[in-house]
């Protein structure tokens, strides 16, 4: 009955995605003054999760030392270049946009934690523990 709790896997995947998104935002902000730097972003969680063809979330290996991960699904391979804003020196980082993306990542992480806590409370209640 409790061998496959997909809600916990989904919450974990959402939290990992939020962390990856925050890392990309931090990289963009760090390169805000680099001439010719093109801002990057990763697809929305819904798009990545839906692309799994119903198989659910699979762990991603970000380096060869990771166990049980898929190497071709790394954050680097998911990154998209964002050319919606360009300064005269060719830099496409907009600090306002990055602030919004960072806030979105925080909200997504908070949502994942809320889902996890709620599912954990339901599981505890079903087991007769409070």
matplotlib code that plots the C-alpha trace (Angstrom):
import matplotlib.pyplot as plt

x = [0.0, 2.8, 5.4, 4.9, 3.9, 4.0, 3.1, 6.4, 8.3, 6.6, 7.2, 10.9, 11.1, 9.5, 11.9, 14.9, 13.7, 13.2, 16.8, 18.1, 16.1, 17.6, 21.1, 20.5, 19.1, 22.2, 24.5, 22.6, 22.9, 26.6, 27.1, 24.9, 27.9, 29.6, 29.6, 28.0, 26.6, 23.3, 20.8, 19.7, 16.6, 15.2, 11.8, 8.9, 8.4, 5.1, 6.8, 9.7, 7.4, 4.9, 7.7, 8.4, 5.5, 3.8, 6.9, 7.1, 10.3, 13.6, 16.7, 19.2, 22.9, 24.7, 28.2, 29.5, 29.9, 26.2, 24.5, 21.2, 20.8, 20.2, 23.2, 21.4, 18.8, 21.2, 20.4, 23.0, 21.0, 17.7, 18.9, 17.4, 18.9, 16.8, 17.2, 14.2, 16.3, 19.6, 21.9, 24.3, 27.2, 25.2, 24.4, 20.8, 20.5, 17.6, 17.9, 14.2, 13.4, 15.9, 14.3, 11.0, 12.4, 14.1, 10.8, 9.1, 11.7, 11.2, 7.4, 7.9, 10.2, 7.7, 4.9, 6.9, 7.5, 3.8, 2.8, 5.4, 4.3, 0.6, 1.1, 3.2, 0.4, -2.1, 0.1, 0.6, -3.1, -3.8, -1.4, -3.0, -0.1, -0.4]
y = [0.0, 2.5, 1.1, 3.9, 7.3, 9.4, 12.6, 12.5, 11.9, 14.8, 17.1, 16.1, 16.7, 20.1, 21.1, 20.0, 21.9, 25.0, 24.7, 24.3, 27.3, 29.4, 28.3, 29.4, 32.8, 33.2, 32.5, 35.1, 37.8, 37.0, 37.7, 40.8, 43.0, 40.5, 41.8, 39.4, 37.1, 35.6, 35.0, 31.4, 29.8, 26.3, 25.1, 25.2, 22.2, 21.3, 21.0, 18.9, 16.6, 16.2, 15.3, 12.2, 10.4, 9.6, 7.8, 10.4, 12.2, 10.5, 11.6, 13.7, 13.1, 16.5, 14.8, 11.3, 10.5, 10.6, 7.2, 6.2, 9.4, 10.2, 12.1, 13.6, 15.3, 17.6, 21.2, 22.3, 20.4, 21.9, 25.5, 27.8, 31.0, 34.1, 36.9, 38.9, 41.8, 43.1, 45.9, 47.7, 45.5, 42.3, 41.3, 40.0, 39.8, 41.9, 42.2, 42.8, 39.6, 37.7, 39.0, 37.7, 34.3, 34.1, 34.8, 32.2, 29.6, 30.4, 30.1, 26.8, 25.5, 26.6, 24.9, 21.7, 21.8, 22.5, 19.5, 17.3, 18.3, 17.9, 14.4, 13.5, 14.7, 12.6, 9.6, 10.0, 10.4, 7.2, 5.3, 6.6, 8.9, 12.6]
z = [0.0, 0.9, -1.5, -4.0, -2.6, -5.8, -3.9, -2.0, -5.3, -6.9, -4.0, -4.0, -7.8, -7.4, -4.6, -6.7, -9.7, -7.6, -6.3, -9.9, -11.0, -8.1, -9.1, -12.7, -11.5, -9.3, -12.2, -14.3, -11.6, -11.1, -14.8, -15.0, -15.9, -18.3, -21.8, -24.3, -21.6, -22.5, -19.7, -19.1, -17.7, -17.3, -18.4, -16.0, -13.7, -15.3, -18.7, -17.4, -15.4, -18.2, -20.6, -18.6, -20.4, -17.1, -15.8, -13.0, -11.9, -12.5, -10.6, -12.7, -12.5, -12.7, -12.7, -13.4, -9.6, -9.0, -8.6, -10.3, -12.3, -15.9, -17.3, -20.3, -18.2, -16.3, -15.6, -18.2, -20.9, -19.8, -19.9, -22.4, -23.6, -22.9, -25.4, -24.4, -23.2, -24.5, -23.4, -25.8, -24.7, -25.7, -22.1, -21.9, -18.1, -16.7, -12.9, -12.6, -14.5, -12.4, -9.2, -10.4, -11.4, -7.9, -6.2, -8.4, -7.4, -3.7, -4.0, -5.8, -3.1, -0.4, -2.3, -2.5, 1.3, 2.0, -0.2, 1.5, 5.0, 4.2, 2.7, 5.8, 8.1, 6.2, 6.3, 10.1, 10.6, 8.6, 10.8, 14.0, 14.9, 15.6]

ax = plt.figure().add_subplot(projection="3d")
ax.plot(x, y, z, "-o")
ax.set_aspect("equal")
plt.show()
